[in-house]
């Protein structure tokens, strides 16, 4: 085995320990970086949280939260403000450290032992409520900048932008533009797009990184009815290509995503209050009293 440089030891050891049992890692200038193919979902769930507790100045934002997401599933998570939905996503992505509990990606990747960049490299992508795109660059270049090229990991964004695209990379960008219904806007400045178009573009930027788990925090916020339905159609087309967790307040949007049989999780006071189809949770007396209202 080739000895790693000492400067990489801390970074590599953390990944190696957290990814114990995985051998399909690629070597970059940063050391051994796990590929998305190495997530072990042989037993079903791609994400599992058990008894996760997070406190802020004595307030329990998460209270022994236990939740799992199946591979390829699109799970909607609903609940009142302060239920802990965003804190849960912060824990999954390494932005917030938990007090106790465990968070696993697949069977053996312990996310609590990784930092935010390392978690992103395992195949977890997150979209925040407010769209974040390179507004001074065309739509095409936004997708190009977001694309993960393993042999260019050590380059800066400007060098990556100036690098010559392969035919395969061009095809990926073109197919993503078609998926987003943004082909007519390909060479338009991203800052000129509508709010809904920016939201779809940012999802496309995440898709360029080939995530296996996509976390979306209130993606329909601020959208018109037409934009909301366009987003629902996009996420429906993505169904099965990656696992998705969608935190949302818009119940019509949730209904469009979950359909008759999709699983919906209701959170309240930092814990899971109920789970089941949207119709089932809407008829749950506890949910009615604490969230939906009579």
MIDOSE-1310 file (N, C-alpha, C; in nm, 2 decimals, decimal comma, always signed):
residues 294
xxxx	+0,08/-0,12/+0,00/+0,00/+0,00/+0,00/+0,09/+0,12/+0,00; +0,06/+0,22/-0,09/+0,14/+0,34/-0,09/+0,12/+0,43/+0,03; +0,22/+0,47/+0,09/+0,21/+0,55/+0,21/+0,16/+0,69/+0,18; +0,06/+0,74/+0,26/+0,00/+0,87/+0,23/+0,09/+0,98/+0,29
xxxx	+0,09/+1,10/+0,22/+0,17/+1,21/+0,28/+0,11/+1,25/+0,41; +0,20/+1,29/+0,50/+0,16/+1,32/+0,64/+0,06/+1,44/+0,64; +0,06/+1,53/+0,55/-0,03/+1,64/+0,54/-0,17/+1,60/+0,52; -0,19/+1,48/+0,46/-0,32/+1,43/+0,43/-0,38/+1,33/+0,54
xxxx	-0,30/+1,30/+0,64/-0,33/+1,20/+0,74/-0,46/+1,22/+0,81; -0,48/+1,34/+0,86/-0,60/+1,37/+0,94/-0,73/+1,35/+0,85; -0,72/+1,41/+0,73/-0,84/+1,41/+0,64/-0,87/+1,26/+0,60; -0,76/+1,19/+0,56/-0,78/+1,05/+0,51/-0,83/+0,96/+0,63
xxxx	-0,77/+0,98/+0,74/-0,80/+0,89/+0,85/-0,95/+0,90/+0,89; -1,00/+1,02/+0,89/-1,14/+1,04/+0,92/-1,23/+0,97/+0,82; -1,19/+0,99/+0,69/-1,27/+0,92/+0,59/-1,26/+0,77/+0,59; -1,14/+0,72/+0,61/-1,11/+0,58/+0,61/-1,19/+0,52/+0,73
xxxx	-1,19/+0,58/+0,85/-1,26/+0,52/+0,96/-1,41/+0,52/+0,94; -1,46/+0,64/+0,88/-1,60/+0,65/+0,87/-1,65/+0,56/+0,75; -1,57/+0,53/+0,66/-1,61/+0,45/+0,54/-1,55/+0,31/+0,55; -1,53/+0,26/+0,67/-1,48/+0,13/+0,69/-1,55/+0,03/+0,61
xxxx	-1,48/-0,06/+0,54/-1,54/-0,16/+0,46/-1,56/-0,13/+0,32; -1,54/+0,00/+0,28/-1,55/+0,04/+0,14/-1,41/+0,05/+0,08; -1,40/+0,00/-0,04/-1,28/+0,00/-0,11/-1,28/+0,07/-0,24; -1,40/+0,12/-0,29/-1,41/+0,18/-0,42/-1,39/+0,33/-0,41
xxxx	-1,28/+0,38/-0,35/-1,25/+0,52/-0,34/-1,15/+0,56/-0,45; -1,16/+0,69/-0,49/-1,06/+0,74/-0,59/-0,96/+0,82/-0,52; -0,84/+0,83/-0,57/-0,73/+0,91/-0,51/-0,72/+1,04/-0,58; -0,72/+1,15/-0,50/-0,71/+1,28/-0,56/-0,59/+1,35/-0,48
xxxx	-0,57/+1,48/-0,51/-0,47/+1,55/-0,44/-0,50/+1,57/-0,30; -0,63/+1,55/-0,26/-0,67/+1,56/-0,12/-0,66/+1,42/-0,04; -0,63/+1,32/-0,11/-0,62/+1,19/-0,05/-0,73/+1,10/-0,10; -0,77/+1,00/-0,02/-0,88/+0,91/-0,06/-1,01/+0,97/-0,04
xxxx	-1,09/+0,98/-0,15/-1,22/+1,04/-0,15/-1,32/+0,93/-0,19; -1,42/+0,91/-0,12/-1,52/+0,80/-0,15/-1,60/+0,84/-0,27; -1,63/+0,75/-0,35/-1,72/+0,77/-0,47/-1,86/+0,74/-0,43; -1,96/+0,80/-0,50/-2,10/+0,77/-0,47/-2,14/+0,63/-0,48
xxxx	-2,07/+0,55/-0,56/-2,10/+0,41/-0,58/-2,07/+0,33/-0,46; -2,00/+0,38/-0,36/-1,96/+0,31/-0,24/-2,06/+0,31/-0,13; -2,17/+0,38/-0,14/-2,27/+0,38/-0,04/-2,34/+0,24/-0,04; -2,33/+0,17/+0,07/-2,39/+0,04/+0,08/-2,53/+0,04/+0,12
xxxx	-2,62/+0,02/+0,02/-2,77/+0,02/+0,04/-2,83/-0,12/+0,02; -2,74/-0,22/+0,05/-2,79/-0,35/+0,02/-2,90/-0,40/+0,11; -2,92/-0,33/+0,23/-3,03/-0,36/+0,32/-3,15/-0,27/+0,30; -3,15/-0,18/+0,20/-3,26/-0,09/+0,18/-3,24/+0,06/+0,21
xxxx	-3,23/+0,10/+0,33/-3,23/+0,24/+0,36/-3,10/+0,31/+0,32; -3,11/+0,43/+0,26/-2,99/+0,50/+0,23/-2,95/+0,60/+0,34; -3,05/+0,63/+0,42/-3,03/+0,72/+0,54/-3,10/+0,67/+0,66; -3,03/+0,67/+0,77/-3,09/+0,63/+0,90/-3,05/+0,71/+1,01
xxxx	-3,14/+0,78/+1,08/-3,12/+0,86/+1,20/-3,18/+0,78/+1,32; -3,11/+0,77/+1,42/-3,16/+0,70/+1,54/-3,13/+0,78/+1,67; -3,24/+0,81/+1,74/-3,23/+0,88/+1,87/-3,15/+1,01/+1,86; -3,16/+1,09/+1,76/-3,08/+1,21/+1,74/-3,14/+1,32/+1,83
xxxx	-3,05/+1,37/+1,91/-3,09/+1,48/+2,00/-3,00/+1,60/+1,98; -3,05/+1,72/+1,96/-2,97/+1,84/+1,94/-3,04/+1,95/+2,03; -2,95/+2,02/+2,11/-3,00/+2,12/+2,20/-2,93/+2,25/+2,17; -3,00/+2,36/+2,18/-2,95/+2,50/+2,17/-2,98/+2,58/+2,29
xxxx	-2,89/+2,61/+2,37/-2,91/+2,68/+2,50/-3,03/+2,63/+2,58; -3,03/+2,49/+2,59/-3,13/+2,43/+2,67/-3,25/+2,39/+2,60; -3,27/+2,44/+2,48/-3,39/+2,41/+2,40/-3,36/+2,29/+2,31; -3,44/+2,19/+2,31/-3,42/+2,07/+2,23/-3,48/+2,09/+2,09
xxxx	-3,40/+2,11/+2,00/-3,45/+2,13/+1,86/-3,48/+1,99/+1,80; -3,41/+1,89/+1,84/-3,44/+1,75/+1,80/-3,44/+1,67/+1,93; -3,54/+1,59/+1,94/-3,56/+1,51/+2,06/-3,57/+1,36/+2,03; -3,46/+1,29/+2,04/-3,46/+1,15/+2,01/-3,53/+1,11/+1,88
xxxx	-3,49/+1,19/+1,77/-3,55/+1,17/+1,64/-3,50/+1,04/+1,57; -3,59/+0,96/+1,53/-3,56/+0,84/+1,46/-3,63/+0,84/+1,32; -3,56/+0,82/+1,21/-3,62/+0,84/+1,08/-3,53/+0,76/+0,98; -3,59/+0,70/+0,88/-3,51/+0,63/+0,78/-3,57/+0,66/+0,64
xxxx	-3,48/+0,67/+0,54/-3,52/+0,69/+0,40/-3,48/+0,58/+0,32; -3,57/+0,52/+0,24/-3,53/+0,40/+0,16/-3,46/+0,45/+0,03; -3,38/+0,36/-0,02/-3,31/+0,39/-0,15/-3,41/+0,42/-0,26; -3,39/+0,53/-0,33/-3,48/+0,56/-0,44/-3,61/+0,63/-0,40
xxxx	-3,63/+0,65/-0,27/-3,75/+0,70/-0,22/-3,76/+0,85/-0,23; -3,88/+0,91/-0,25/-3,90/+1,05/-0,24/-3,98/+1,07/-0,12; -3,93/+1,12/-0,01/-4,00/+1,14/+0,12/-4,03/+1,29/+0,14; -4,15/+1,32/+0,17/-4,19/+1,45/+0,21/-4,19/+1,46/+0,36
xxxx	-4,14/+1,57/+0,41/-4,14/+1,59/+0,56/-4,21/+1,72/+0,58; -4,32/+1,72/+0,66/-4,40/+1,83/+0,70/-4,40/+1,86/+0,85; -4,45/+1,97/+0,89/-4,46/+2,00/+1,03/-4,46/+2,15/+1,05; -4,50/+2,19/+1,17/-4,51/+2,34/+1,20/-4,37/+2,40/+1,21
xxxx	-4,36/+2,53/+1,20/-4,23/+2,60/+1,23/-4,18/+2,56/+1,36; -4,05/+2,54/+1,37/-3,99/+2,50/+1,50/-4,00/+2,35/+1,53; -4,04/+2,27/+1,43/-4,05/+2,13/+1,45/-3,92/+2,06/+1,44; -3,82/+2,13/+1,39/-3,68/+2,07/+1,38/-3,64/+2,02/+1,24
xxxx	-3,72/+2,05/+1,14/-3,70/+2,00/+1,01/-3,56/+2,05/+0,95; -3,54/+2,18/+0,96/-3,41/+2,23/+0,90/-3,30/+2,18/+0,99; -3,31/+2,18/+1,12/-3,21/+2,13/+1,21/-3,17/+1,98/+1,17; -3,27/+1,90/+1,14/-3,24/+1,77/+1,10/-3,15/+1,76/+0,97
xxxx	-3,18/+1,85/+0,87/-3,10/+1,86/+0,75/-2,96/+1,91/+0,79; -2,95/+2,00/+0,88/-2,82/+2,05/+0,92/-2,74/+1,94/+0,98; -2,80/+1,85/+1,06/-2,73/+1,74/+1,12/-2,68/+1,64/+1,01; -2,77/+1,61/+0,92/-2,73/+1,52/+0,81/-2,61/+1,57/+0,73
xxxx	-2,61/+1,70/+0,70/-2,50/+1,75/+0,62/-2,38/+1,80/+0,70; -2,38/+1,78/+0,83/-2,26/+1,81/+0,91/-2,26/+1,96/+0,95; -2,36/+2,04/+0,92/-2,36/+2,18/+0,96/-2,38/+2,19/+1,11; -2,46/+2,10/+1,17/-2,48/+2,11/+1,31/-2,44/+1,97/+1,38
xxxx	-2,37/+1,98/+1,49/-2,33/+1,86/+1,56/-2,44/+1,82/+1,65; -2,46/+1,69/+1,66/-2,57/+1,64/+1,75/-2,51/+1,61/+1,89; -2,60/+1,61/+1,99/-2,56/+1,59/+2,13/-2,55/+1,43/+2,15; -2,64/+1,36/+2,09/-2,64/+1,21/+2,10/-2,72/+1,15/+1,99
xxxx	-2,70/+1,02/+1,97/-2,77/+0,96/+1,86/-2,67/+0,92/+1,75; -2,72/+0,87/+1,64/-2,64/+0,83/+1,52/-2,71/+0,86/+1,39; -2,62/+0,89/+1,29/-2,67/+0,92/+1,16/-2,58/+0,84/+1,06; -2,65/+0,75/+0,98/-2,57/+0,67/+0,89/-2,62/+0,68/+0,75
xxxx	-2,53/+0,69/+0,65/-2,56/+0,69/+0,51/-2,53/+0,55/+0,46; -2,63/+0,48/+0,42/-2,62/+0,34/+0,39/-2,59/+0,26/+0,52; -2,52/+0,15/+0,50/-2,50/+0,06/+0,62/-2,38/+0,10/+0,71; -2,28/+0,17/+0,65/-2,16/+0,19/+0,73/-2,10/+0,32/+0,73
xxxx	-2,15/+0,42/+0,66/-2,09/+0,56/+0,66/-2,15/+0,64/+0,77; -2,07/+0,66/+0,87/-2,11/+0,73/+0,99/-2,10/+0,88/+0,96; -2,21/+0,95/+0,93/-2,20/+1,09/+0,89/-2,15/+1,18/+1,01; -2,17/+1,14/+1,13/-2,13/+1,22/+1,25/-1,98/+1,24/+1,26
xxxx	-1,91/+1,15/+1,19/-1,76/+1,16/+1,19/-1,70/+1,24/+1,08; -1,79/+1,29/+0,99/-1,74/+1,37/+0,87/-1,78/+1,51/+0,88; -1,70/+1,60/+0,82/-1,74/+1,74/+0,81/-1,82/+1,76/+0,68; -1,86/+1,89/+0,66/-1,95/+1,92/+0,55/-1,90/+1,88/+0,42
xxxx	-1,77/+1,92/+0,38/-1,72/+1,89/+0,25/-1,71/+1,74/+0,23; -1,67/+1,67/+0,33/-1,66/+1,52/+0,32/-1,79/+1,45/+0,30; -1,90/+1,51/+0,37/-2,03/+1,45/+0,35/-2,08/+1,47/+0,21; -2,05/+1,59/+0,16/-2,09/+1,62/+0,02/-2,02/+1,52/-0,08
xxxx	-1,90/+1,49/-0,05/-1,83/+1,39/-0,14/-1,88/+1,25/-0,13; -1,95/+1,22/-0,02/-2,01/+1,08/-0,02/-2,13/+1,07/-0,11; -2,19/+1,18/-0,16/-2,30/+1,17/-0,24/-2,43/+1,24/-0,19; -2,41/+1,33/-0,09/-2,53/+1,40/-0,03/-2,53/+1,54/-0,09
xxxx	-2,64/+1,58/-0,15/-2,65/+1,71/-0,20/-2,77/+1,79/-0,13; -2,75/+1,91/-0,10/-2,85/+1,99/-0,03/-2,89/+2,12/-0,10; -3,02/+2,15/-0,11/-3,06/+2,27/-0,16/-3,13/+2,35/-0,05; -3,09/+2,47/-0,03/-3,15/+2,56/+0,07/-3,28/+2,63/+0,01
xxxx	-3,35/+2,69/+0,09/-3,48/+2,76/+0,05/-3,45/+2,86/-0,06; -3,35/+2,95/-0,03/-3,31/+3,05/-0,13/-3,22/+3,00/-0,23; -3,25/+3,03/-0,36/-3,16/+2,97/-0,47/-3,02/+3,04/-0,46; -2,92/+2,96/-0,49/-2,78/+3,00/-0,49/-2,72/+2,96/-0,62
xxxx	-2,71/+3,06/-0,71/-2,65/+3,03/-0,85/-2,55/+3,14/-0,88; -2,47/+3,12/-0,98/-2,37/+3,22/-1,02/-2,45/+3,32/-1,12; -2,50/+3,43/-1,06/-2,59/+3,51/-1,14/-2,53/+3,58/-1,26; -2,40/+3,60/-1,25/-2,33/+3,68/-1,36/-2,28/+3,58/-1,47
xxxx	-2,31/+3,45/-1,45/-2,27/+3,36/-1,56/-2,39/+3,30/-1,62; -2,38/+3,26/-1,75/-2,49/+3,19/-1,82/-2,53/+3,06/-1,75; -2,65/+3,02/-1,78/-2,71/+2,90/-1,73/-2,61/+2,78/-1,76; -2,57/+2,77/-1,88/-2,48/+2,66/-1,92/-2,36/+2,66/-1,83
xxxx	-2,29/+2,77/-1,81/-2,17/+2,78/-1,73/-2,20/+2,74/-1,58; -2,32/+2,77/-1,53/-2,35/+2,73/-1,40/-2,35/+2,58/-1,38; -2,40/+2,51/-1,48/-2,40/+2,37/-1,48/-2,26/+2,31/-1,50; -2,18/+2,38/-1,58/-2,04/+2,34/-1,61/-1,96/+2,36/-1,48
xxxx	-1,98/+2,47/-1,41/-1,90/+2,49/-1,28/-1,94/+2,39/-1,18; -2,07/+2,35/-1,18/-2,11/+2,25/-1,07/-2,07/+2,11/-1,10; -2,03/+2,08/-1,22/-2,00/+1,94/-1,25/-1,88/+1,89/-1,19; -1,89/+1,78/-1,13/-1,77/+1,72/-1,06/-1,69/+1,64/-1,16
xxxx	-1,56/+1,69/-1,18/-1,47/+1,61/-1,26/-1,36/+1,56/-1,17; -1,36/+1,43/-1,15/-1,26/+1,38/-1,05/-1,12/+1,42/-1,07; -1,07/+1,43/-1,20/-0,93/+1,46/-1,22/-0,90/+1,61/-1,21; -1,01/+1,69/-1,18/-0,99/+1,83/-1,16/-1,03/+1,88/-1,02
xxxx	-1,04/+1,79/-0,93/-1,08/+1,82/-0,79/-0,99/+1,93/-0,73; -0,86/+1,92/-0,77/-0,76/+2,01/-0,70/-0,76/+2,15/-0,77; -0,83/+2,17/-0,88/-0,83/+2,30/-0,95/-0,93/+2,39/-0,89; -0,91/+2,52/-0,91/-1,00/+2,62/-0,87/-1,12/+2,63/-0,97
xxxx	-1,23/+2,70/-0,93/-1,34/+2,71/-1,02/-1,31/+2,77/-1,15; -1,22/+2,87/-1,15/-1,19/+2,94/-1,27/-1,12/+2,85/-1,37; -1,02/+2,77/-1,32/-0,95/+2,68/-1,40/-1,04/+2,57/-1,46; -1,14/+2,53/-1,38/-1,23/+2,43/-1,42/-1,32/+2,48/-1,54
xxxx	-1,36/+2,61/-1,52/-1,44/+2,67/-1,63/-1,37/+2,68/-1,76; -1,24/+2,71/-1,75/-1,16/+2,73/-1,88/-1,11/+2,60/-1,94; -1,13/+2,49/-1,86/-1,08/+2,36/-1,91/-1,17/+2,31/-2,03; -1,12/+2,24/-2,12/-1,19/+2,20/-2,24/-1,29/+2,09/-2,20
xxxx	-1,42/+2,10/-2,24/-1,52/+2,00/-2,21/-1,51/+1,88/-2,30; -1,52/+1,77/-2,24/-1,53/+1,65/-2,32/-1,67/+1,63/-2,38; -1,68/+1,55/-2,48/-1,81/+1,53/-2,55/-1,91/+1,47/-2,45; -1,86/+1,39/-2,36/-1,95/+1,33/-2,25/-2,00/+1,44/-2,16
xxxx	-1,91/+1,53/-2,12/-1,96/+1,64/-2,03/-2,06/+1,73/-2,10; -2,04/+1,76/-2,23/-2,14/+1,84/-2,30/-2,27/+1,77/-2,31; -2,27/+1,64/-2,33/-2,40/+1,57/-2,33/-2,47/+1,57/-2,20; -2,39/+1,56/-2,09/-2,45/+1,57/-1,95/-2,52/+1,70/-1,93
xxxx	-2,45/+1,81/-1,97/-2,51/+1,94/-1,95/-2,63/+1,96/-2,04; -2,62/+1,91/-2,16/-2,74/+1,93/-2,25/-2,86/+1,85/-2,20; -2,83/+1,72/-2,15/-2,94/+1,64/-2,10/-3,00/+1,70/-1,97; -2,92/+1,76/-1,89/-2,97/+1,83/-1,77/-3,05/+1,95/-1,80
xxxx	-3,01/+2,03/-1,90/-3,09/+2,14/-1,95/-3,22/+2,10/-1,99; -3,23/+1,99/-2,07/-3,36/+1,94/-2,12/-3,44/+1,89/-2,00; -3,38/+1,83/-1,90/-3,46/+1,78/-1,78/-3,51/+1,90/-1,71; -3,44/+2,01/-1,70/-3,48/+2,12/-1,63/-3,58/+2,21/-1,71
xxxx	-3,60/+2,18/-1,83/-3,67/+2,27/-1,93/-3,61/+2,41/-1,93; -3,48/+2,41/-1,94/-3,41/+2,54/-1,95/-3,33/+2,55/-2,07; -3,36/+2,47/-2,17/-3,28/+2,47/-2,30/-3,28/+2,61/-2,36; -3,40/+2,68/-2,37/-3,40/+2,81/-2,43/-3,32/+2,91/-2,35
xxxx	-3,30/+2,89/-2,23/-3,22/+2,98/-2,14/-3,08/+2,95/-2,13; -3,03/+2,86/-2,20/-2,89/+2,80/-2,19/-2,78/+2,91/-2,18; -2,79/+3,02/-2,26/-2,69/+3,12/-2,27/-2,74/+3,25/-2,21; -2,84/+3,25/-2,14/-2,89/+3,36/-2,07/-2,83/+3,37/-1,93
xxxx	-2,80/+3,50/-1,88/-2,74/+3,52/-1,75/-2,84/+3,46/-1,65; -2,78/+3,38/-1,55/-2,86/+3,32/-1,45/-2,94/+3,42/-1,37; -2,88/+3,54/-1,35/-2,95/+3,64/-1,27/-3,07/+3,70/-1,33; -3,09/+3,67/-1,46/-3,21/+3,72/-1,53/-3,33/+3,62/-1,53
xxxx	-3,30/+3,50/-1,47/-3,41/+3,40/-1,47/-3,51/+3,44/-1,36; -3,63/+3,38/-1,38/-3,74/+3,39/-1,28/-3,70/+3,31/-1,15; -3,77/+3,34/-1,04/-3,74/+3,27/-0,92/-3,75/+3,11/-0,94; -3,86/+3,07/-1,00/-3,87/+2,93/-1,03/-3,77/+2,87/-1,11
xxxx	-3,72/+2,94/-1,22/-3,62/+2,89/-1,30/-3,49/+2,88/-1,23; -3,46/+2,98/-1,14/-3,34/+2,97/-1,06/-3,34/+2,85/-0,97; -3,46/+2,82/-0,91/-3,47/+2,70/-0,82/-3,44/+2,58/-0,90; -3,49/+2,56/-1,02/-3,47/+2,44/-1,10/-3,32/+2,44/-1,14
xxxx	-3,26/+2,55/-1,17/-3,12/+2,56/-1,21/-3,03/+2,51/-1,10; -3,06/+2,55/-0,98/-2,98/+2,50/-0,86/-2,99/+2,35/-0,84; -3,11/+2,30/-0,86/-3,13/+2,16/-0,85/-3,05/+2,09/-0,96; -3,05/+2,15/-1,08/-2,96/+2,09/-1,19/-2,81/+2,10/-1,15
xxxx	-2,77/+2,20/-1,08/-2,63/+2,21/-1,04/-2,60/+2,10/-0,94; -2,69/+2,07/-0,86/-2,67/+1,96/-0,76/-2,66/+1,82/-0,84; -2,75/+1,81/-0,94/-2,75/+1,69/-1,02/-2,62/+1,66/-1,09; -2,56/+1,77/-1,13/-2,43/+1,76/-1,20/-2,32/+1,69/-1,12
xxxx	-2,34/+1,69/-0,98/-2,25/+1,63/-0,89/-2,29/+1,48/-0,86; -2,39/+1,43/-0,93/-2,44/+1,29/-0,92/-2,47/+1,25/-0,77; -2,56/+1,33/-0,71/-2,59/+1,29/-0,57/-2,67/+1,16/-0,56; -2,65/+1,08/-0,46/-2,74/+0,97/-0,43/-2,85/+1,00/-0,33
xxxx	-2,83/+1,11/-0,25/-2,93/+1,16/-0,16/-2,94/+1,31/-0,18; -3,06/+1,36/-0,21/-3,08/+1,50/-0,24/-3,18/+1,55/-0,13; -3,13/+1,66/-0,06/-3,21/+1,72/+0,05/-3,26/+1,85/+0,00; -3,39/+1,87/+0,00/-3,45/+2,00/-0,05/-3,53/+2,06/+0,06
xxxx	-3,49/+2,19/+0,10/-3,55/+2,26/+0,21/-3,65/+2,36/+0,15; -3,78/+2,34/+0,16/-3,88/+2,43/+0,11/-3,85/+2,48/-0,03; -3,83/+2,39/-0,13/-3,80/+2,44/-0,26/-3,91/+2,52/-0,33; -4,03/+2,50/-0,29/-4,14/+2,57/-0,36/-4,17/+2,71/-0,30
xxxx	-4,10/+2,75/-0,20/-4,13/+2,88/-0,13/-4,11/+2,99/-0,23; -4,21/+3,08/-0,23/-4,20/+3,20/-0,32/-4,23/+3,18/-0,46; -4,27/+3,06/-0,50/-4,30/+3,03/-0,64/-4,45/+3,06/-0,67; -4,48/+3,08/-0,80/-4,61/+3,09/-0,84/-4,67/+2,95/-0,85
xxxx	-4,80/+2,94/-0,87/-4,86/+2,81/-0,88/-4,81/+2,73/-1,00; -4,79/+2,80/-1,11/-4,73/+2,73/-1,23/-4,59/+2,68/-1,21; -4,51/+2,77/-1,14/-4,37/+2,73/-1,11/-4,37/+2,61/-1,01; -4,46/+2,61/-0,92/-4,47/+2,50/-0,82/-4,49/+2,37/-0,89
xxxx	-4,59/+2,37/-0,99/-4,62/+2,25/-1,06/-4,51/+2,20/-1,15; -4,43/+2,30/-1,21/-4,32/+2,27/-1,29/-4,21/+2,20/-1,20; -4,19/+2,25/-1,08/-4,10/+2,19/-0,99/-4,14/+2,05/-0,95; -4,27/+2,03/-0,92/-4,32/+1,90/-0,89/-4,30/+1,80/-1,00
xxxx	-4,32/+1,85/-1,13/-4,30/+1,76/-1,24/-4,15/+1,72/-1,25; -4,06/+1,82/-1,23/-3,91/+1,79/-1,23/-3,88/+1,68/-1,13; -3,92/+1,70/-1,01/-3,89/+1,60/-0,90/-3,95/+1,47/-0,93; -4,07/+1,47/-0,99/-4,13/+1,34/-1,03/-4,04/+1,27/-1,13
xxxx	-3,99/+1,34/-1,23/-3,90/+1,28/-1,33/-3,77/+1,23/-1,27; -3,73/+1,29/-1,16/-3,61/+1,24/-1,09/-3,63/+1,12/-1,00; -3,76/+1,09/-0,98/-3,79/+0,98/-0,89/-3,72/+0,85/-0,93; -3,65/+0,79/-0,84/-3,59/+0,67/-0,86/-3,44/+0,68/-0,91
xxxx	-3,40/+0,80/-0,96/-3,27/+0,82/-1,00/-3,18/+0,85/-0,88; -3,24/+0,91/-0,77/-3,17/+0,93/-0,65/-3,27/+0,94/-0,54; -3,23/+0,92/-0,42/-3,32/+0,93/-0,30/-3,34/+1,08/-0,27; -3,46/+1,12/-0,23/-3,49/+1,26/-0,20/-3,56/+1,28/-0,07
xxxx	-3,53/+1,38/+0,00/-3,60/+1,42/+0,12/-3,65/+1,57/+0,09; -3,78/+1,60/+0,09/-3,83/+1,73/+0,06/-3,90/+1,78/+0,19; -3,85/+1,89/+0,25/-3,92/+1,95/+0,36/-4,00/+2,06/+0,30; -4,13/+2,07/+0,33/-4,22/+2,16/+0,26/-4,34/+2,20/+0,35
xxxx	-4,40/+2,32/+0,33/-4,52/+2,36/+0,39/-4,64/+2,36/+0,30; -4,61/+2,37/+0,17/-4,72/+2,38/+0,07/-4,78/+2,24/+0,05; -4,90/+2,23/+0,10/-4,97/+2,10/+0,11/-5,01/+2,05/-0,03; -5,04/+2,14/-0,12/-5,07/+2,10/-0,26/-4,94/+2,05/-0,33
xxxx	-4,83/+2,11/-0,30/-4,70/+2,06/-0,36/-4,67/+1,92/-0,30; -4,69/+1,90/-0,17/-4,67/+1,78/-0,10/-4,76/+1,67/-0,17; -4,89/+1,71/-0,19/-4,98/+1,61/-0,25/-4,94/+1,57/-0,39; -4,88/+1,67/-0,46/-4,84/+1,64/-0,60/-4,72/+1,54/-0,60
xxxx	-4,63/+1,55/-0,50/-4,51/+1,47/-0,49/-4,54/+1,33/-0,43; -4,62/+1,33/-0,33/-4,65/+1,20/-0,26/-4,75/+1,11/-0,32; -4,84/+1,17/-0,40/-4,95/+1,09/-0,46/-5,03/+1,01/-0,36; -5,08/+0,90/-0,40/-5,17/+0,82/-0,31/-5,09/+0,73/-0,22
xxxx	-4,97/+0,69/-0,26/-4,90/+0,59/-0,19/-4,76/+0,63/-0,13; -4,72/+0,75/-0,16/-4,59/+0,80/-0,11/-4,59/+0,82/+0,04; -4,48/+0,80/+0,11/-4,47/+0,81/+0,25/-4,44/+0,96/+0,29; -4,52/+1,01/+0,39/-4,50/+1,14/+0,44/-4,47/+1,13/+0,59
xxxx	-4,37/+1,21/+0,63/-4,33/+1,22/+0,77/-4,38/+1,35/+0,83; -4,45/+1,34/+0,94/-4,49/+1,47/+1,02/-4,40/+1,48/+1,14; -4,33/+1,60/+1,15/-4,25/+1,62/+1,27/-4,31/+1,73/+1,35; -4,29/+1,72/+1,48/-4,33/+1,82/+1,58/-4,25/+1,81/+1,70
xxxx	-4,20/+1,93/+1,75/-4,12/+1,93/+1,87/-4,00/+1,84/+1,86; -3,94/+1,84/+1,75/-3,81/+1,77/+1,73/-3,82/+1,62/+1,72; -3,94/+1,56/+1,70/-3,96/+1,42/+1,69/-4,05/+1,39/+1,58; -4,06/+1,26/+1,54/-4,16/+1,22/+1,44/-4,29/+1,20/+1,51
xxxx	-4,39/+1,27/+1,46/-4,52/+1,27/+1,52/-4,61/+1,15/+1,45; -4,59/+1,14/+1,32/-4,67/+1,04/+1,25/-4,60/+1,02/+1,11; -4,62/+0,90/+1,05/-4,58/+0,86/+0,92/-4,68/+0,78/+0,85; -4,69/+0,80/+0,72/-4,78/+0,72/+0,64/-4,81/+0,80/+0,51
xxxx	-4,92/+0,76/+0,44/-4,96/+0,83/+0,32/-5,01/+0,97/+0,36; -5,02/+1,06/+0,27/-5,07/+1,19/+0,30/-5,21/+1,19/+0,36; -5,29/+1,10/+0,29/-5,43/+1,09/+0,34/-5,44/+1,04/+0,48; -5,35/+0,94/+0,51/-5,35/+0,88/+0,65/-5,31/+0,98/+0,75
xxxx	-5,20/+1,06/+0,72/-5,16/+1,15/+0,83/-5,25/+1,27/+0,84; -5,32/+1,31/+0,73/-5,42/+1,41/+0,74/-5,54/+1,37/+0,83; -5,56/+1,24/+0,84/-5,67/+1,19/+0,92/-5,63/+1,15/+1,06; -5,50/+1,16/+1,09/-5,45/+1,13/+1,22/-5,48/+1,23/+1,32
xxxx	-5,55/+1,19/+1,43/-5,60/+1,29/+1,53/-5,49/+1,37/+1,59; -5,38/+1,31/+1,62/-5,27/+1,38/+1,68/-5,21/+1,48/+1,59; -5,20/+1,45/+1,46/-5,16/+1,55/+1,36/-5,25/+1,66/+1,35; -5,38/+1,63/+1,34/-5,48/+1,73/+1,33/-5,47/+1,83/+1,45
xxxx	-5,46/+1,78/+1,57/-5,45/+1,87/+1,69/-5,33/+1,96/+1,69; -5,21/+1,90/+1,65/-5,09/+1,97/+1,67/-5,04/+2,05/+1,55; -5,09/+2,02/+1,43/-5,04/+2,08/+1,31/-5,15/+2,13/+1,21; -5,23/+2,04/+1,16/-5,32/+2,08/+1,05/-5,44/+2,16/+1,11
xx	-5,48/+2,14/+1,23/-5,59/+2,22/+1,29/-5,72/+2,15/+1,25; -5,82/+2,18/+1,33/-5,95/+2,11/+1,31/-6,04/+2,20/+1,21
